[in-house]
Amino acid sequence: MNSIILLTSFGILNLFIGFSKSKKIIMPLVLLFLAIVFVVNLIGWNDTQTYFERMLTIDNFAIAFTGVVVLTTILVLPFAQRYVDQQDESLAEYFSLLLFSLVGAIMMVAYENLLMLFVGIEILSISMYVLAGSDKKNLKSNEAGLKYFLMGSFATGILLFGIVLIYGATGTFYISEISSAATAQSNNELTSPLLGMGLLFTLIGISFKVSVAPFHFWTPDVYEGTPTFFMAFMSTVVKAAGFAGFYKLMSVSFAGAQDIWFPTLIAMTVVTLAIGNIGAVAQNSFKRMMAYSSISHAGYLMIALLSFNDRSENAILFYSLAYSVSTVAALGILKIVADQRDDVSYNAFNGLGRTNPLLAAVMAISMCSLGGIPLTGGFFGKLFIFSAALEQDLLWLIILAILMAAVGFYYYFRVIIAMYMREPSGERVQVSALASFALIFMTVLTFVLGIAPGLLSNIL
Amino acid sequence: MTGSLFYFLTFLTLFAALGVVFSKNPVYSVLFLILTFFSLSGHYILLNAQFVAAVNIIVYAGAIMVLFLFVIMFLNLNMDTEQAQKKSVLTKVAGAISGGLLLVIMIAVLKDAEVGSYDPENFDSQIGLVENLGHLLFTKYLLPFELASVLFLVAMVGAVMLGKKETQQRHF
């Protein structure tokens, strides 16, 4: 709750700071704001609080995921250096929208009432629609903004219809009270078919937001058109918060009705894994590849959601953190390189190992982490997810996921090959000190998660 | 009386909604949409939700529809431009199949749904009035109500940011 209040007031404050002539002060200030929120958020650890007629519950689950999204935002920000250098007029607005969208993300991980989930998803989505189209002179960015807006509002409509049907069947918006109706439904004691319909529509709505196939079709186009800086935010924060909210909904409300949704979700997981990984192979643009890669990681997170035991909460947390850190590092480097070489394909990285050893090393490590090589965070993320699934006897799904991870090596390693085995395609790339620091921090974090996963694997 | 009024309003709503989809002229579509909103407001009144009915007319049939009409006239969409872009048969067939599947599922679900009844003894006829709604909004639903302001702020900041004229000082 404190973090919501702080983020909202900092966002408004930041809009006013945007009136000042010099834009240089904004980025350090926003970093400071986020650091304050991060600390204030952690203060409430082990102290579960419920606010405003049980609308929000700030428990360890909410605090941990709030920590992940705020930390991710802190790590994304240094890559906005180019906007600062160009004295971009809308700089303060960009950052304020990021701060406001974090309010939505926190609502999505801490909600206790479906209304809060809906308002949270909307705050996050509307900021993303705007930021996707924020590069006004670029036709692709306009297309991305419009496409995301139209399809997203349609998905919102479906989600809202689902929530209304659930309300019609159970008479409540509280997720804990829905659960008893869902259990009764599953035992065929009380048959209100509206609940199943509502559940299906809600699933469709949320799946769209976290880009799970078959509702992923917007992802490559939108991510490709979105400015890289905002894509780094979109593909990490939205996904982490979305999956936390998704998991909370399924585990609290619909745990008893597992036989209704389990076949649907398992089919969606298989399709997501296949489309994400095989689609990524065919891409020549690094940015599009990262979009497909985000779909495939949604598939792995779905496995944790499906396995549905006491391990899956921790697995989702660990995986989101490891995935967010590596994705931010990879897209941050893409942003730096693409700004100077004007290219988002694999060729932009040609010979980066010779011109910029630091960038190339960080990129290689984050690619290894996304692929799931041991000693990096991504490996243990996948390991935890698979061990959670193993307890649920989903061995065939794990084998499929491992096969798909092997496909993943192909496209992740294409970048490494381009960086170390091709002739340089351009001059040395300039990196700001803050961005280098963030990149080194992310590398260290990836290794810490990969060497001492016990630090985070059992905290929930 | 109420029952037949309900069926009349339902018929009107469905007819107008179909009219929105099937009219060739976009301005007719918008006019049908206004009719849809009015008949939906009739449903709200039947449900004893007078305030929602009034808001529905003021906000949707009033403000949003004017915006719609304005945009349509602005874009100058007439019958010629609409017919110029032909959709492929395959798209139509695919749309009909997926829409039909959804329809089948909805019918299968709704035919078994129990329609709740109300208790005439304890029924509070004041339930849909502004006073009760406001009371609920400022007590039980205070937090989502307040946080919706963040949503509107985001929409406002975004609209201004996207709509603002760029000064050319960016490429100095």
Interface residues (C-beta under 8 A of the other chain):
Chain A: I4 T8 G11 I12 L15 Y51 F52 E53 M55 L56 Q86 Q87 D88 E89 S90 E93 Y94 S96 L97 F100 S101 V103 G104 M107 N113 L115 M116 V119 G120 E122 I123 I126 S127 Y129 V130 G133 S134 K136 K137 G145 T191 S192 P193 L194 G196 M197
Chain B: I105 M106 A108 V109 L110 D112 A113 E114 T139 K140 Y141 L142 L143 P144 L147 A148 V150 L151 L153 V154 A155 V157 G158 A159 V160 M161 L162 K164 E166 T167 Q169 R170
